[in-house]
């Protein structure tokens, strides 16, 4: 088969042998935090001062 024959008949060939790759995964925004829920306050650490 010549490359032009394959290119012209590509749809029929793919329908017979199937696609080699996985199906595309759905895209979209992540669910994120629930509305009205707040983030916890960060833990506070004491200040460390070095003596010179």
Secondary structure, 3 states (H helix, E strand, C coil): CCHHHHHHCHHHHHHHHCCCCCCCCCCCCCCCCCCCCCCCCCCCCCCCCCCC
